[in-house]
Amino acid sequence: MAVKVDTQKEIIFGSSDPNISRVLSKKEKNGELRKVAPRIYTTNLIDSLENIVRRNLMDILVYRYPDALISHRSAKEMRPTATGDFFLTNSTTRRVTDLPGITLNFVKGPKATSRDIPFMGMHISGEYRYMLENMQVSRKSGDESRILPTSVIENKLEQILLTGGEDRLNEYRDELNSVAEELGMQNEFAKINNIISALLSTHDSKVLSTDSAKALAAGNPFDKTRVELFEVLFDAIKDRYFAIRNNRNTDEESFRLFSFFESYFSNYIEGTEFEVDEAKAIVDSGIPMPRRDEDSHDILGTFKVLSNRAEMMKTPTSPKELFAILSHRHSILLEGRPHMNPGIFKIKNNRAGMTEFVDYQLVKGTLSQGFKYYAALTDPFARAIFMMFMISEVHPFNDGNGRVARVMMNAELVRADQSRIIVPTVFREDYILALRKLTRHKDPMAYINVMTKLHQFSDNLYGTDFTELKNYLAACNAYEEPSQAKLQIIEREIL
């Protein structure tokens, strides 16, 4: 009977059947197969053996070591490290180096139990087991180490505490202890128990390695991903030169007129749409438009904050002051929408489209961490755009976050006696996309360029003549939808 070899498969394994072995040897000799390792062949005659082994590693492991347990860091990562190391538990300790590009590191340890995960005939360490395994001591470091950095374990425990509370973390600890007793890993449990106790503030927090874990233990947890974004923006702007654009609206009347247009466009971006003359009538009279009471109050509330020069001179000197200023300004901005809890930080999570904003439990901690970067900036424009991004990214309130973020930005510029920034309707998409690019891709340059352009544009908005400014904005296409026109910056000259 003829022996058939499935040449559709990239990897072909040898057999104890001598007939199959002869066929494979012949095909290798004829150049139809390449030998990868003892009794392992490939039909791929083009790609490197290293890449072929990496993408077929699990099949190779099942063929060679069906009784082994994928363990330690490999149980979580399920792929070789950058150095090609992969870790398993078996009855002996040894290193296998005959697979191109891969080093298999075997640790002697207990066999798989009912708590471990069946996988293609093998097993993978269950979550409790690999958490304990990664508390062991390794003689090697980095990608050659069989254990993950302690920060990875801390991050896992942090998430359990944040999402499930103390009760869930205590339950998790009990499960870890049960597995540790079953596997004889009491020393490993003692280490992870110290971390859990520190997170619950019942043990010295010095055992913790990450800033986020220490903050959580101190009752001030923060969103690590957002803080990384703050650092990216900080690094991009801390030593950058920005043009100084001195404030041209130095008297109260011109300051108020700029504040009106700022309020008008800031609300328009958020969907509160009026004709310019309608909005001006609301601001001048203080009377809401019939049948649009809440929208009218949005315009009035925003203008009330922005036109108050004493209020707009206030900038925070501590996280505590930041919270107070934010709450005060937000309470005025949304005073016409009491159901949105004006002035009160959110008590449930919010999102916009695909973007999930900072967890409500992490708002103050994340703002506190961001404040450290803000306080280290010296250039007024840099401080302004950092503050705006930080508030927008955290989204500390149920609603009105974009408006209060832009208010906080412009307060920085007022305090420095520089021109404020308006985001006209026509530039809305550029503004939003730039924010999104920083949020999703950690790319700050689009945001920096957009805000720089807006500062140049807004520097031309000065004077006390409403009609003149309204017509200038029309000439710049400021009121147009982004799909219909482009922003034109027309330089004005002071007469």
C-alpha positions as CSV (number, residue, x, y, z in Angstrom):
1,M,0.0,0.0,0.0
2,A,1.4,3.4,-1.0
3,V,2.3,5.8,1.7
4,K,0.8,9.3,1.2
5,V,2.2,12.5,2.7
6,D,-0.1,15.5,3.1
7,T,2.0,18.2,1.3
8,Q,-0.7,20.8,2.0
9,K,0.6,21.0,5.5
10,E,3.6,23.3,6.2
11,I,4.9,21.0,8.9
12,I,5.1,17.2,8.6
13,F,6.1,14.9,11.5
14,G,8.0,11.7,11.3
15,S,6.5,8.4,12.4
16,S,7.5,5.1,14.0
17,D,6.2,3.5,10.8
18,P,9.4,2.7,8.8
19,N,7.4,3.1,5.5
20,I,6.6,6.7,6.3
21,S,10.1,7.4,7.4
22,R,11.5,6.1,4.1
23,V,9.0,8.3,2.1
24,L,10.0,11.4,4.1
25,S,13.7,10.7,3.7
26,K,13.2,10.2,0.0
27,K,11.3,13.5,-0.4
28,E,13.9,15.3,1.6
29,K,16.6,13.9,-0.6
30,N,14.7,14.9,-3.7
31,G,14.3,18.5,-2.4
32,E,10.5,18.2,-1.8
33,L,10.9,18.6,1.9
34,R,13.3,20.4,4.3
35,K,14.4,19.0,7.6
36,V,13.6,21.3,10.5
37,A,14.7,19.2,13.4
38,P,14.8,15.5,14.2
39,R,11.7,13.9,12.7
40,I,10.2,17.3,11.8
41,Y,10.0,18.4,8.2
42,T,8.5,21.3,6.2
43,T,7.0,21.6,2.8
44,N,7.9,25.3,2.7
45,L,11.1,25.6,0.7
46,I,11.2,29.4,0.7
47,D,10.7,30.9,4.2
48,S,13.3,30.8,6.9
49,L,13.2,27.8,9.3
50,E,13.0,30.2,12.2
51,N,9.7,31.8,11.0
52,I,8.3,28.4,10.1
53,V,9.0,27.0,13.5
54,R,7.5,30.1,15.3
55,R,4.2,29.9,13.5
56,N,3.9,26.1,14.0
57,L,5.4,26.0,17.4
58,M,2.3,24.8,19.2
59,D,1.8,21.8,16.8
60,I,5.5,20.9,17.3
61,L,5.1,21.0,21.1
62,V,2.0,18.8,21.0
63,Y,3.9,16.3,18.8
64,R,7.0,16.2,20.9
65,Y,5.9,16.9,24.5
66,P,2.2,16.0,24.9
67,D,2.6,15.5,28.7
68,A,4.3,18.9,29.2
69,L,2.6,22.0,30.7
70,I,3.0,25.4,29.1
71,S,3.9,27.4,32.1
72,H,5.2,30.6,33.7
73,R,5.3,33.6,31.4
74,S,4.5,31.5,28.4
75,A,1.2,30.5,29.9
76,K,0.1,34.1,29.7
77,E,1.9,35.2,26.5
78,M,1.5,32.0,24.5
79,R,4.4,32.9,22.3
80,P,8.2,32.9,22.5
81,T,9.9,35.9,23.9
82,A,12.0,38.3,21.7
83,T,15.0,36.1,22.5
84,G,13.1,33.0,21.3
85,D,12.7,31.5,24.8
86,F,9.6,29.4,25.6
87,F,8.9,27.9,29.0
88,L,7.3,24.6,30.0
89,T,7.0,22.4,33.1
90,N,7.7,18.7,33.0
91,S,9.4,16.0,35.0
92,T,12.9,17.3,34.4
93,T,14.8,20.5,34.1
94,R,16.6,21.0,30.7
95,R,17.0,23.2,27.7
96,V,16.2,22.1,24.1
97,T,17.9,24.0,21.4
98,D,17.4,22.0,18.2
99,L,14.4,24.0,16.9
100,P,15.7,26.9,14.7
101,G,15.2,30.2,16.5
102,I,13.6,28.7,19.6
103,T,14.9,27.6,23.0
104,L,12.6,25.4,25.0
105,N,13.2,25.8,28.7
106,F,11.8,23.0,30.9
107,V,11.3,23.4,34.6
108,K,10.7,20.5,36.9
109,G,7.4,20.8,38.6
110,P,3.9,19.3,39.4
111,K,1.9,17.8,36.6
112,A,-1.2,19.5,35.2
113,T,-4.2,19.5,37.5
114,S,-7.9,19.9,37.0
115,R,-7.5,23.7,37.4
116,D,-5.1,23.9,34.3
117,I,-6.4,24.4,30.8
118,P,-6.4,21.5,28.3
119,F,-4.8,22.6,25.0
120,M,-4.5,20.4,21.9
121,G,-3.5,17.4,24.0
122,M,-1.2,19.4,26.3
123,H,-2.1,21.7,29.1
124,I,-1.6,25.4,29.9
125,S,-1.1,26.7,33.5
126,G,-4.4,28.1,34.7
127,E,-4.5,31.7,35.8
128,Y,-3.9,31.1,39.5
129,R,-1.1,28.7,38.8
130,Y,0.8,31.0,36.4
131,M,0.3,34.0,38.8
132,L,2.1,31.9,41.4
133,E,4.7,30.6,38.9
134,N,5.6,34.2,38.1
135,M,6.4,34.8,41.7
136,Q,9.3,32.4,41.5
137,V,13.0,33.5,41.4
138,S,14.7,33.4,38.0
139,R,18.5,33.5,37.5
140,K,18.0,35.3,34.2
141,S,16.5,38.6,33.4
142,G,14.5,40.3,30.7
143,D,13.2,38.1,27.8
144,E,15.4,35.2,28.9
145,S,13.6,35.0,32.3
146,R,10.8,32.6,32.8
147,I,9.0,35.0,35.0
148,L,7.1,38.2,34.0
149,P,8.1,41.6,35.5
150,T,6.3,42.0,38.9
151,S,4.5,45.0,37.3
152,V,2.5,42.6,35.1
153,I,1.3,40.7,38.2
154,E,0.5,44.0,40.0
155,N,-1.4,45.3,37.1
156,K,-3.6,42.2,37.1
157,L,-4.3,42.5,40.8
158,E,-5.0,46.2,40.4
159,Q,-7.7,45.5,37.7
160,I,-9.4,42.9,40.0
161,L,-9.5,45.4,42.8
162,L,-10.8,48.2,40.6
163,T,-13.5,46.2,38.9
164,G,-14.5,43.9,41.7
165,G,-13.6,45.7,44.8
166,E,-12.0,44.3,48.0
167,D,-14.3,41.4,48.2
168,R,-13.4,40.1,44.8
169,L,-9.6,40.6,45.4
170,N,-10.0,38.7,48.7
171,E,-11.8,35.9,46.9
172,Y,-9.0,35.8,44.3
173,R,-6.4,35.6,47.2
174,D,-8.3,32.6,48.6
175,E,-8.2,30.8,45.3
176,L,-4.5,31.5,44.9
177,N,-3.9,30.1,48.4
178,S,-5.9,26.9,47.6
179,V,-3.8,26.3,44.4
180,A,-0.6,27.1,46.2
181,E,-1.3,24.4,48.8
182,E,-2.2,21.9,46.1
183,L,1.0,22.6,44.2
184,G,3.3,23.2,47.1
185,M,3.9,26.8,46.2
186,Q,3.5,28.4,49.6
187,N,6.5,30.6,49.2
188,E,5.2,32.0,46.0
189,F,1.8,32.6,47.6
190,A,3.5,34.6,50.4
191,K,5.0,37.0,47.9
192,I,1.8,37.6,46.0
193,N,-0.1,37.9,49.3
194,N,2.2,40.7,50.3
195,I,1.3,42.6,47.1
196,I,-2.4,42.0,47.6
197,S,-2.2,43.2,51.2
198,A,-0.3,46.3,50.1
199,L,-3.0,47.1,47.5
200,L,-5.6,46.7,50.3
201,S,-3.5,49.0,52.5
202,T,-3.0,46.2,55.1
203,H,0.7,45.9,54.3
204,D,3.6,48.2,53.6
205,S,3.3,49.6,50.1
206,K,7.1,49.5,49.7
207,V,6.6,46.0,48.2
208,L,4.8,47.5,45.2
209,S,6.9,48.3,42.1
210,T,4.6,50.4,39.9
211,D,3.4,54.0,40.4
212,S,-0.2,52.9,39.6
213,A,-0.1,50.2,42.3
214,K,1.3,52.6,44.9
215,A,-1.4,55.1,44.0
216,L,-4.1,52.5,44.3
217,A,-2.8,51.4,47.7
218,A,-2.9,55.1,48.8
219,G,-6.5,55.4,47.6
220,N,-5.7,57.5,44.5
221,P,-5.7,55.1,41.6
222,F,-5.1,56.3,38.0
223,D,-5.4,55.2,34.4
224,K,-2.0,54.2,33.3
225,T,-2.8,54.3,29.6
226,R,-3.9,58.0,29.9
227,V,-0.9,59.0,31.9
228,E,1.3,57.5,29.2
229,L,-0.4,59.8,26.7
230,F,0.2,62.8,29.0
231,E,3.9,61.9,29.0
232,V,3.9,61.6,25.2
233,L,2.4,65.1,24.8
234,F,4.6,66.5,27.5
235,D,7.8,65.2,25.9
236,A,6.7,66.7,22.5
237,I,6.0,70.2,23.9
238,K,8.3,70.8,26.9
239,D,11.2,72.1,24.9
240,R,9.3,73.4,21.8
241,Y,9.2,77.0,20.9
242,F,5.8,78.5,20.4
243,A,5.0,82.0,19.0
244,I,4.0,84.5,21.6
245,R,0.7,86.1,20.7
246,N,-0.1,88.9,23.1
247,N,-3.7,89.5,24.0
248,R,-5.3,92.2,21.9
249,N,-8.6,92.3,23.8
250,T,-7.3,94.2,26.8
251,D,-10.5,96.2,27.7
252,E,-13.6,94.7,29.1
253,E,-15.8,95.3,26.1
254,S,-13.5,93.5,23.6
255,F,-12.8,90.8,26.1
256,R,-16.6,90.1,26.4
257,L,-17.0,90.1,22.6
258,F,-14.3,87.5,22.1
259,S,-15.9,85.5,24.9
260,F,-19.2,85.6,23.1
261,F,-17.7,84.1,19.9
262,E,-15.8,81.6,22.0
263,S,-19.0,80.5,23.8
264,Y,-20.9,80.3,20.5
265,F,-18.4,78.1,18.7
266,S,-17.6,76.0,21.8
267,N,-21.3,75.1,22.1
268,Y,-21.8,74.6,18.4
269,I,-19.1,71.9,18.3
270,E,-21.0,70.1,21.0
271,G,-24.3,70.2,19.0
272,T,-25.9,73.3,20.6
273,E,-26.6,75.1,17.3
274,F,-27.9,78.6,16.9
275,E,-27.6,81.3,14.3
276,V,-25.0,83.9,15.5
277,D,-27.5,86.7,15.8
278,E,-29.8,84.4,17.9
279,A,-27.0,83.5,20.2
280,K,-26.1,87.2,20.6
281,A,-29.6,88.1,21.4
282,I,-29.7,85.4,24.2
283,V,-26.4,86.7,25.7
284,D,-27.4,90.4,25.4
285,S,-30.8,89.8,27.0
286,G,-30.0,87.0,29.3
287,I,-33.3,85.5,28.3
288,P,-33.5,81.9,27.0
289,M,-35.1,81.4,23.6
290,P,-38.6,79.9,23.8
291,R,-38.7,76.1,23.4
292,R,-34.9,75.9,23.7
293,D,-34.4,76.6,27.3
294,E,-31.5,74.2,28.0
295,D,-29.6,75.0,24.8
296,S,-30.0,78.7,25.6
297,H,-28.6,78.1,29.1
298,D,-25.6,76.3,27.6
299,I,-24.7,79.5,25.8
300,L,-25.4,81.7,28.8
301,G,-23.5,79.5,31.2
302,T,-20.5,79.2,29.0
303,F,-20.5,83.0,28.4
304,K,-20.9,83.7,32.1
305,V,-17.6,81.9,32.8
306,L,-15.6,83.1,29.8
307,S,-16.6,86.7,30.1
308,N,-15.6,86.9,33.8
309,R,-12.0,88.2,33.7
310,A,-11.4,87.5,37.4
311,E,-12.5,83.9,37.0
312,M,-10.5,83.4,33.8
313,M,-7.3,84.6,35.6
314,K,-7.4,81.5,37.9
315,T,-5.1,78.6,37.2
316,P,-4.5,75.7,39.6
317,T,-1.4,75.3,41.7
318,S,-2.2,71.9,43.0
319,P,-4.5,68.9,42.1
320,K,-6.9,70.0,44.8
321,E,-7.2,73.4,43.3
322,L,-7.6,71.8,39.8
323,F,-10.6,69.8,41.1
324,A,-12.1,72.9,42.7
325,I,-11.7,75.1,39.7
326,L,-13.1,72.4,37.4
327,S,-16.1,71.7,39.5
328,H,-16.9,75.4,39.9
329,R,-16.7,76.3,36.2
330,H,-18.6,73.2,35.2
331,S,-21.4,74.0,37.7
332,I,-21.9,77.3,35.9
333,L,-21.5,75.9,32.4
334,L,-24.3,73.4,32.9
335,E,-26.4,75.2,35.4
336,G,-29.3,74.9,33.0
337,R,-29.1,71.1,33.0
338,P,-29.5,70.1,36.6
339,H,-30.1,66.4,35.6
340,M,-26.5,66.3,34.4
341,N,-25.1,66.9,37.9
342,P,-23.3,70.1,37.1
343,G,-20.0,70.5,39.1
344,I,-20.0,66.9,40.2
345,F,-17.5,64.4,38.9
346,K,-19.1,61.5,37.1
347,I,-20.2,58.5,39.1
348,K,-20.5,56.1,36.1
349,N,-18.4,55.6,33.0
350,N,-19.0,57.5,29.8
351,R,-17.9,57.1,26.2
352,A,-18.1,58.7,22.8
353,G,-18.4,56.3,19.8
354,M,-15.6,53.8,20.2
355,T,-13.7,55.8,22.8
356,E,-14.1,54.7,26.4
357,F,-13.0,57.5,28.7
358,V,-11.3,57.2,32.1
359,D,-13.1,55.0,34.6
360,Y,-15.0,57.2,37.1
361,Q,-13.0,55.6,39.9
362,L,-9.8,56.9,38.4
363,V,-10.7,60.5,37.5
364,K,-9.0,62.3,40.4
365,G,-6.0,60.0,40.4
366,T,-5.5,60.4,36.7
367,L,-5.9,64.2,36.9
368,S,-3.4,64.3,39.8
369,Q,-0.8,62.3,37.7
370,G,-1.4,64.6,34.7
371,F,-1.0,67.7,36.9
372,K,2.6,66.7,37.5
373,Y,3.4,67.1,33.8
374,Y,1.3,70.3,33.5
375,A,3.1,71.9,36.5
376,A,6.5,71.1,34.9
377,L,5.6,73.1,31.7
378,T,6.6,76.8,31.6
379,D,5.4,78.0,28.1
380,P,1.8,79.4,28.4
381,F,0.7,77.9,25.1
382,A,2.2,74.5,26.0
383,R,0.4,74.6,29.4
384,A,-2.8,75.6,27.7
385,I,-2.9,72.8,25.1
386,F,-1.7,70.2,27.7
387,M,-4.5,71.2,30.1
388,M,-7.1,71.1,27.3
389,F,-6.0,67.6,26.2
390,M,-5.8,66.3,29.8
391,I,-9.4,67.3,30.7
392,S,-10.8,66.2,27.4
393,E,-9.0,62.8,27.7
394,V,-10.2,62.2,31.3
395,H,-13.8,63.4,30.6
396,P,-14.4,63.9,34.4
397,F,-18.1,64.9,34.1
398,N,-21.2,63.3,32.7
399,D,-21.5,66.1,30.0
400,G,-19.9,69.4,29.0
401,N,-16.3,68.0,29.1
402,G,-15.3,69.5,25.8
403,R,-16.5,72.9,26.8
404,V,-14.9,72.9,30.2
405,A,-11.6,71.6,28.7
406,R,-11.5,74.6,26.3
407,V,-12.4,77.0,29.1
408,M,-9.5,75.5,31.2
409,M,-7.2,76.0,28.2
410,N,-8.1,79.6,27.6
411,A,-7.8,80.4,31.3
412,E,-4.1,79.5,30.9
413,L,-3.8,82.0,28.1
414,V,-5.7,84.7,29.9
415,R,-3.4,84.3,32.9
416,A,-0.4,84.7,30.6
417,D,-2.0,87.7,28.8
418,Q,-1.9,85.9,25.5
419,S,-4.6,85.5,22.8
420,R,-7.2,82.9,23.5
421,I,-8.2,80.1,21.1
422,I,-11.5,79.6,19.4
423,V,-12.3,76.4,17.4
424,P,-14.6,77.5,14.6
425,T,-17.2,75.1,13.1
426,V,-15.3,74.7,9.9
427,F,-12.3,73.3,11.7
428,R,-14.2,71.0,14.0
429,E,-13.2,67.8,12.2
430,D,-9.5,68.7,12.1
431,Y,-9.6,69.4,15.8
432,I,-11.4,66.2,16.7
433,L,-9.3,64.0,14.5
434,A,-6.1,65.5,15.9
435,L,-7.3,64.7,19.4
436,R,-8.2,61.2,18.3
437,K,-4.8,60.6,16.7
438,L,-3.0,61.4,19.9
439,T,-5.4,59.2,21.9
440,R,-5.4,56.2,19.7
441,H,-1.9,56.4,18.1
442,K,0.2,58.3,20.6
443,D,1.0,60.8,17.9
444,P,1.0,64.4,19.3
445,M,2.1,66.3,16.2
446,A,-1.3,66.7,14.5
447,Y,-2.7,68.0,17.7
448,I,0.2,70.5,18.3
449,N,-0.1,71.7,14.7
450,V,-3.9,72.1,14.8
451,M,-3.8,74.1,18.1
452,T,-0.9,76.2,16.7
453,K,-3.0,77.1,13.6
454,L,-6.0,77.9,15.7
455,H,-3.9,80.2,17.9
456,Q,-2.8,82.0,14.8
457,F,-6.3,82.3,13.5
458,S,-7.8,83.4,16.9
459,D,-5.2,86.1,17.3
460,N,-7.1,88.0,14.6
461,L,-10.3,88.1,16.6
462,Y,-10.0,91.5,18.4
463,G,-12.0,94.7,18.7
464,T,-15.5,95.8,19.9
465,D,-17.5,95.8,16.7
466,F,-19.7,92.8,16.6
467,T,-20.7,93.1,13.0
468,E,-17.1,93.6,11.9
469,L,-16.0,90.4,13.7
470,K,-19.0,88.5,12.5
471,N,-18.2,89.4,8.9
472,Y,-14.6,88.6,9.3
473,L,-15.4,85.1,10.6
474,A,-17.7,84.6,7.6
475,A,-14.9,85.6,5.3
476,C,-12.7,83.0,7.0
477,N,-15.4,80.3,6.5
478,A,-15.6,79.9,10.2
479,Y,-19.4,79.1,10.3
480,E,-19.3,76.6,7.4
481,E,-19.5,72.8,7.9
482,P,-16.1,71.0,7.5
483,S,-17.4,69.2,4.4
484,Q,-18.3,72.5,2.7
485,A,-15.2,74.7,3.1
486,K,-11.7,75.1,4.5
487,L,-10.6,77.6,7.2
488,Q,-9.0,80.7,5.7
489,I,-6.7,82.7,8.0
490,I,-7.0,86.4,6.9
491,E,-4.5,88.5,8.8
492,R,-6.0,91.6,10.2
493,E,-4.0,94.7,11.2
494,I,-4.7,97.0,14.1
495,L,-5.5,100.5,12.8
